[in-house]
């Protein structure tokens, strides 16, 4: 096998070039009744969702719940976004989404500037929140830390 | 197909994937070792029994998972008086098996009651033990936990892509053979056209051609025309090289090849490991105890805790030292008296999402109809994997499949966002695209979204970017009288082995500190 393995490796470079250009990069919106983006399970796949409402229901709802009221069960507490005074400054939720905080994961590498802006604007105008101002994608971009990278790949665990 | 023109640069992980896909079993580990990434699991020495603790000295261990219980066992062995506080009513933390009758509440208000028949289980956390996780295996051997084979790679499991072969699954063996045959064909062609004259001698070229013909099952003219066609799960004609590359299967084949063909599992469920450790630590463990604050001064550590169910009956325990093996997520929501750097680490390292779904089927159709005995099917659907039970093969009647295992990606968040019933419903819906038998045979299921489990709030530490540089070494330092431990403080995050390398290292350092204090 000493002979064969380096050669297998060399061929693989060709396979990689063809294959990485294919499926997962292709984005498509899920049917309205489907709570999944078909390609979202790929490594470092992004969610091709534009609407704040969709982004919320696919991701944020996991902890902040469908009604935005968060969750509480000993010993954990996920904060409510409903009627949350901390959302008054639009920069604050955007920073938390980008960097994570406490138990909340960082979404800076999963979501684009536009998606983060859409999600922040959605929660600031939903769940009894009625903030009049909104955040623009350019402002989100300016909040990003330099060189943020995705968490370590855990596949194979 | 995608029309993107630019070529993505190859990451180290992609290169490892690529080598893994083609070089076969174990190659990823080998490459990682060569790249200096696989030294994560050294054999840790236990505290020598000859170095006894100072008489009367005591340790509080917080968290009754694998790390915490091993810390308690090792410290008590050398004479510390140990008390361990665990939030749940069972030992083990994520080392957990769910069986029929188990009631599982989650954040958001839903409660599941597992309806599996007697004898079946789901390991929602760790589920397989590699042969080189030597610290875990040493406890397993010491404590006498029976192991059995868990099949990882089987040529009869399936690769499935919604974007290839009209969404019909292909056997791992079929795709794998097509891959080697394609490689062999190309290489033979290159050799015969003189492309390798500079690097392979004429004499070796003869041997190379012979090897390629045999390995790739090529015809006399070194052409690949093969491919078995005797199975309803195989395409009607041989897979071509072009189809294979387009399918993206090579990436799934890497996963199928990540380990040797078999790993191990405890007979009867992963929690047999937890209960074996508990058997050795029992006298020290107080279950159902929710820690509410951790304080220290120059003389002692003082921890308050309450009844985890009622929040009542507050008590305070003190000790000379503390090993804190609780999740950072939980620590981030309570009072912990530590220095600023550790406090920043506790707040700064969130946990990754993951889900697992167990599905009970009336009939072991994967064995009876599809001749799949253990192993894993890979798909690009949100469920990502279906794992077939390695236990009770060939028995009549029911079986429990791992119907979805999604970790660290957007689909894991999407599953978490659903109610447990919806998670199960979608796992069945997606799975039936691969095995149409699901629709008739599905009976009941249980679905764990790790961010909804209140005692952990996620699957495992999501180290990434510069987080390790910022917080890892800080979190490993003994802060006054407290040392932190757990898989999150190892290079094997989300493995029990990581919990042990961290814990054994932490208690050894704490012991040294205690003796020199």
Interface residues (C-beta under 8 A of the other chain):
Chain A: X3 X4 X5 X7 X8 X9 X11 X12 X13 X15 X16 X17 X18 X19 X20 X21 X22 X23 X24 X25 X26 X35 X36 X37 X38 X39 X40 X41 X42 X43 X44 X45 X46 X47 X57 X58 X59 X60 X61 X62 X63 X65 X71 X72 X73 X74 X75 X76 X77 X78 X100 X101 X102 X103 X104 X105 X106 X109 X110 X147 X148 X149 X150 X151 X152 X153 X154 X155 X156 X157
Chain B: X1 X2 X4 X7 X8 X10 X13 X14 X18 X19 X21 X22 X23 X27 X87 X105 X106 X107 X108 X109 X126 X161 X162 X163 X183 X186 X187 X204 X207 X208 X211 X215 X245 X246 X248 X250 X251 X255 X258 X259 X290 X291 X308 X309 X311 X329 X330 X332 X333 X334 X347 X350 X351 X352 X353 X354 X380 X381 X382 X384 X406 X407 X408 X409 X410 X411 X413 X414 X416 X417 X418 X422 X426 X449 X451 X452 X454 X455 X457 X458 X459 X460 X462 X463 X464 X465 X466 X493 X494 X495
